[in-house]
Amino acid sequence: MNSHFSIQIKKLSKYYHSQGNQIDILQDVTFNIKKGETIAIVGASGIGKSTLLNIIGTLDRPSEGEIYIQGENVFSLSETKIASFRNKSIGFVFQFHHLLPEFNALENVMIPLLIDGISKRKAKTQGIELLEKVGLKDRLLHRTGELSGGEQQRVAVARALIHHPELLLADEPTGNLDRKNSEQVHDLLMKLNQEYNMTMLVVTHNKALADCMARRITLHEKTLVDVDKYEGFI
């Protein structure tokens, strides 16, 4: 693999079989992603954007095709190694924040580290640092129900970054937010991308968020119909 690329997606297809019929979701999707690049995946609802994101994030398997991340064919690994890779190298932010309501903001951010056996003291230090970075210094001990929608999503972003992943995947991260909070999350994502030089893929219907990204790819009729060109694209 050319080290110029962080991720290579080759002839990716996803389909299901139902009552003897093949139902195609994605067909022959191929594109490359540079390290540190920001990309918006856009297209009509139900076109397969979230499916594509889930496959890149190893939450789902392709029916055909390969994904290479830093030269590793991820789906050639064992399920245990895929899970370990996903937990340490990929961060996820979803439209619904999936925070645990019985815990406060800091505890929600600490949980992934505690699950990995990191000491509570170290997890707390890292959690506080990240929450301060996303502007929630004064909300550390507030439970989910005591936070605004925008604050909850910022907690979710902090939790996604607690392992300092190389790749951040966001699926409609501002879908449930008003304009002001959406803009704050947009700014936060771009700031963190610059600071950590992490690769970021965002599925969105929000034009303002898509326009923040360095590149946009459009899904239509189960495949890519528009990929912004850059040197080395195959």
C-alpha positions in Angstrom: 0.0 0.0 0.0 1.2 3.5 -0.8 1.8 5.2 2.6 0.4 8.4 1.2 -3.0 6.9 1.9 -4.4 6.1 5.3 -7.3 4.1 3.9 -7.9 2.3 0.6 -11.4 1.0 -0.2 -11.5 -1.4 -3.1 -14.6 -2.7 -5.0 -16.7 -2.7 -1.9 -20.2 -4.3 -2.2 -22.9 -5.1 0.3 -26.0 -7.1 -0.4 -28.5 -9.4 1.2 -30.5 -12.3 0.0 -34.3 -12.5 0.7 -36.7 -15.0 -0.7 -34.2 -15.9 -3.5 -33.6 -12.3 -4.5 -30.4 -10.3 -4.0 -30.9 -6.9 -2.5 -28.0 -4.6 -3.3 -27.0 -1.9 -0.8 -23.6 -0.9 -2.2 -21.9 -1.8 -5.5 -18.2 -1.6 -6.3 -17.4 1.4 -4.1 -13.7 2.4 -4.5 -11.9 5.4 -3.1 -8.8 6.4 -1.1 -8.5 8.5 2.0 -5.4 10.5 2.9 -4.2 10.6 6.5 -5.7 13.5 8.3 -8.2 14.2 5.6 -11.8 15.2 6.3 -14.5 13.8 4.0 -18.3 14.2 3.9 -20.4 11.3 2.6 -23.6 12.7 1.1 -26.6 11.4 -0.8 -30.3 10.7 -0.4 -31.7 9.0 2.7 -31.5 5.2 2.5 -28.8 5.2 -0.2 -26.3 3.3 1.9 -24.2 6.0 3.5 -24.5 4.6 7.1 -23.8 1.1 5.8 -20.6 2.3 4.1 -19.5 4.1 7.3 -20.3 1.0 9.4 -18.2 -1.2 7.1 -15.3 1.2 7.1 -15.6 1.2 10.9 -15.6 -2.6 10.9 -19.0 -2.7 12.6 -20.3 -4.6 9.6 -18.6 -6.8 6.9 -18.7 -6.2 3.2 -20.2 -8.9 0.9 -17.3 -8.3 -1.5 -14.3 -6.1 -1.6 -11.5 -5.1 0.7 -10.5 -2.3 3.1 -6.9 -1.5 3.8 -6.1 0.7 6.8 -2.4 1.6 7.1 -1.6 -1.4 4.8 -3.6 -3.9 6.8 -6.5 -5.8 5.1 -8.7 -5.4 8.2 -11.3 -8.1 7.3 -8.5 -10.7 6.9 -8.0 -10.4 10.7 -9.6 -12.6 13.3 -12.8 -11.2 15.0 -10.8 -10.6 18.2 -8.1 -8.6 16.4 -10.8 -6.6 14.4 -12.5 -5.7 17.7 -9.2 -4.7 19.3 -8.3 -2.6 16.2 -11.7 -0.9 16.2 -11.6 -0.1 19.9 -8.2 1.5 19.8 -8.0 3.0 16.3 -11.5 4.2 15.5 -13.8 6.6 17.3 -17.6 6.8 16.6 -20.1 9.7 16.9 -23.7 9.0 16.1 -26.8 11.1 15.7 -28.1 9.7 19.0 -25.3 10.2 21.5 -25.9 6.9 23.3 -24.6 8.3 26.6 -25.5 6.3 29.8 -28.0 8.4 31.7 -27.0 7.1 35.2 -23.5 8.4 34.8 -22.2 12.0 34.7 -20.3 13.5 31.7 -16.9 12.5 33.1 -17.9 9.0 33.9 -19.3 8.5 30.4 -16.0 9.6 28.8 -14.0 7.4 31.2 -15.9 4.2 30.5 -13.9 3.1 27.4 -10.6 3.4 29.2 -11.9 1.6 32.3 -13.2 -1.3 30.1 -9.6 -1.5 28.7 -8.2 -1.9 32.2 -6.8 1.6 32.5 -6.6 2.8 36.1 -9.4 5.0 37.4 -7.0 7.8 38.2 -5.5 7.9 34.7 -8.9 7.6 33.1 -10.2 10.5 35.1 -7.2 12.7 34.2 -7.6 12.0 30.5 -11.4 12.4 30.7 -11.1 15.8 32.4 -8.6 16.9 29.8 -10.8 16.0 26.9 -14.0 17.5 28.4 -12.1 20.7 29.0 -10.9 20.6 25.4 -14.5 20.4 24.1 -15.6 23.3 26.3 -17.3 21.4 29.2 -15.0 22.2 32.0 -17.9 23.3 34.2 -20.1 20.4 33.3 -17.9 17.4 34.3 -20.2 16.1 37.1 -23.5 16.8 35.4 -25.6 13.8 34.4 -26.9 13.4 30.8 -30.3 14.7 31.6 -28.8 17.9 33.0 -27.0 18.7 29.8 -28.3 20.4 26.7 -28.4 18.5 23.4 -25.3 20.2 22.2 -23.5 19.5 25.4 -24.5 15.8 25.2 -23.0 15.6 21.7 -19.8 17.2 22.8 -19.5 14.6 25.6 -20.1 11.9 22.9 -17.3 13.5 20.8 -14.9 13.5 23.8 -15.8 9.8 24.5 -15.0 9.0 20.9 -11.6 10.6 21.2 -10.6 9.1 24.5 -8.3 6.6 22.8 -6.9 9.2 20.5 -8.1 7.3 17.4 -6.5 7.8 14.0 -10.0 7.6 12.4 -13.2 9.4 13.5 -16.4 8.3 12.0 -19.5 10.5 12.5 -23.0 9.5 11.4 -25.3 12.6 11.3 -23.6 14.1 14.3 -25.7 17.2 14.2 -29.0 15.6 13.1 -30.8 16.3 16.3 -29.3 19.7 17.0 -30.5 23.2 16.3 -28.5 25.6 14.1 -26.4 27.2 16.9 -25.5 23.8 18.5 -24.8 22.4 15.0 -22.4 25.1 14.3 -20.6 24.6 17.6 -20.2 20.9 16.9 -19.0 21.7 13.3 -16.3 24.0 14.7 -15.3 21.5 17.4 -14.9 18.6 14.9 -12.7 20.8 12.6 -10.6 22.1 15.5 -10.0 18.5 16.8 -9.1 17.3 13.3 -6.5 20.0 13.1 -5.1 19.3 16.6 -4.9 15.5 16.3 -4.4 15.2 12.6 -7.0 12.4 12.6 -8.8 11.2 9.5 -12.5 12.1 9.7 -15.5 10.7 7.7 -18.9 12.3 8.3 -22.2 11.1 6.9 -24.5 14.2 6.8 -27.4 15.9 5.2 -26.2 19.2 6.7 -24.8 21.2 3.9 -22.9 23.5 6.2 -21.1 20.6 7.8 -20.4 19.0 4.5 -18.9 22.3 3.2 -16.5 22.2 6.2 -14.9 19.0 5.0 -12.0 19.1 2.6 -13.7 16.7 0.2 -17.2 15.3 -0.5 -18.2 12.0 -2.0 -21.7 11.4 -3.2 -23.5 8.1 -3.1 -26.3 7.5 -5.7 -27.8 4.3 -7.0 -25.7 2.2 -4.6 -22.3 3.5 -5.8 -20.1 6.6 -5.9 -21.2 9.1 -8.6 -19.1 12.1 -7.5 -15.7 12.0 -5.9 -13.7 15.2 -5.7 -10.5 14.4 -7.6 -7.0 14.8 -6.2 -3.6 13.6 -7.3 -3.2 9.8 -6.8 -6.9 9.0 -6.8 -7.7 5.6 -8.4 
